[in-house]
């Protein structure tokens, strides 16, 4: 892979990378819900500081993160544009019978802030957690659904396998794309129909190789005695350590502190 | 075609935690009709280098010139030069997509905008060049062919574009010994017939020894050596320092020299080795 896509996992070493995926997913969920309980400027600033500290701790690629957030920022601004006018209150600027109100500005800004925070937290999660770990975490968190015969394990397996092949696919698409370009294929000119048709030399080889890969993988799993029904143990078991506990407590304490300040000030 | 590579540097995913320098200050020049082997360890930058020459990647710094036009530029002059380059990736059979062998081989020539008569002629010619009987193969489904046949169909698809420069990236990977020998013999005769520039990537040094007159040795993205084949591939120490093992012929001659024989070690082909040992033997028995 030659690209760092927004939210792509980067195998680095940081305190956040080492955390248990269940803890990270729980904490991320908490940090995503928390902005909706925060209504004061102080609370918002504290929460932003908490997320920023987490990003620093994760040794996140700040440039890439900033680029992602900036993209979302404009989108969110566009989405919540009408908040500026549609909220009744103290008019700030009146223009052609429509006025921007102070309350509207605050409400709009809150929404934009929430969306941006949401995106940062989500990318921090995927940035520090490998797809496989994510799938394992999901499996563990949704484990109780097994009781009601929901195929949690199978879905987790399918998820793990598909995520495993995402980078392989990207690499393959890139190679085939280059190979066909070297044969004079033109993907950039002509109308919609012609452009779609020009993708046939990419998609046919990709499908052929995907099918071949699936067959090989199935054979390999079969040869190793894989059965879909049996109970499985796993090589790398998720286990909670003291730093997982510490992380849980820190996030919990910080959240309670922010919510408390929110209440009493 | 004159290919000039000047202070070429290429970094994958620059300014991210994944940044990796694939090529670093690479410079050399290829004259028309040269047969060049590019050798080096896995990850030494061989494939990146040939993709730069084919204009598929843009240099981070430095440049690649094809008869004076920058290889990767989106100008019509650069595009015209790029069309003179045929690049066969590793496992080229994986790029096959058409329903018949004819259509598959015709894809390149059609992209060149040739008339249908010319396309038919070129497909026939290219299939014959790779040793597949056109009459028997044109209507067959490429996916039903054997692996070796598919490889040859893919190579025919590139030859049919009549490139002035043919780049083969590990053309024999995954073939059996006989398939390897046949393919290499064919490549040699294509080059002899058309006088095209041939760039061969391989980590089978003996394959390079048989085809190339010049070898560029890459190590960690840099040119570790560039010279006549016997000079580069005959230097066991140099090859080992670049992470490769010397060809068997060189290893044998080195062992003989270590045992006190007086002979040169830069002989690569079996008959050259036999001659060298023969001479040394005569010198030994005379003295």
Boltz contact constraints between the chains, C-beta under 6 A:
constraints:
  - contact:
      token1: [A, 2]
      token2: [B, 12]
      max_distance: 6.0
  - contact:
      token1: [A, 2]
      token2: [B, 13]
      max_distance: 6.0
  - contact:
      token1: [A, 4]
      token2: [B, 13]
      max_distance: 6.0
  - contact:
      token1: [A, 4]
      token2: [B, 16]
      max_distance: 6.0
  - contact:
      token1: [A, 4]
      token2: [B, 18]
      max_distance: 6.0
  - contact:
      token1: [A, 10]
      token2: [B, 17]
      max_distance: 6.0
  - contact:
      token1: [A, 61]
      token2: [B, 17]
      max_distance: 6.0
  - contact:
      token1: [A, 176]
      token2: [B, 95]
      max_distance: 6.0
  - contact:
      token1: [A, 178]
      token2: [B, 56]
      max_distance: 6.0
  - contact:
      token1: [A, 179]
      token2: [B, 89]
      max_distance: 6.0
  - contact:
      token1: [A, 179]
      token2: [B, 95]
      max_distance: 6.0
  - contact:
      token1: [A, 182]
      token2: [B, 54]
      max_distance: 6.0
  - contact:
      token1: [A, 182]
      token2: [B, 87]
      max_distance: 6.0
  - contact:
      token1: [A, 183]
      token2: [B, 107]
      max_distance: 6.0
  - contact:
      token1: [A, 183]
      token2: [B, 108]
      max_distance: 6.0
  - contact:
      token1: [A, 184]
      token2: [B, 108]
      max_distance: 6.0
  - contact:
      token1: [A, 184]
      token2: [B, 111]
      max_distance: 6.0
  - contact:
      token1: [A, 184]
      token2: [B, 112]
      max_distance: 6.0
  - contact:
      token1: [A, 201]
      token2: [B, 97]
      max_distance: 6.0
  - contact:
      token1: [A, 204]
      token2: [B, 97]
      max_distance: 6.0
  - contact:
      token1: [A, 205]
      token2: [B, 94]
      max_distance: 6.0
  - contact:
      token1: [A, 205]
      token2: [B, 95]
      max_distance: 6.0
  - contact:
      token1: [A, 205]
      token2: [B, 97]
      max_distance: 6.0
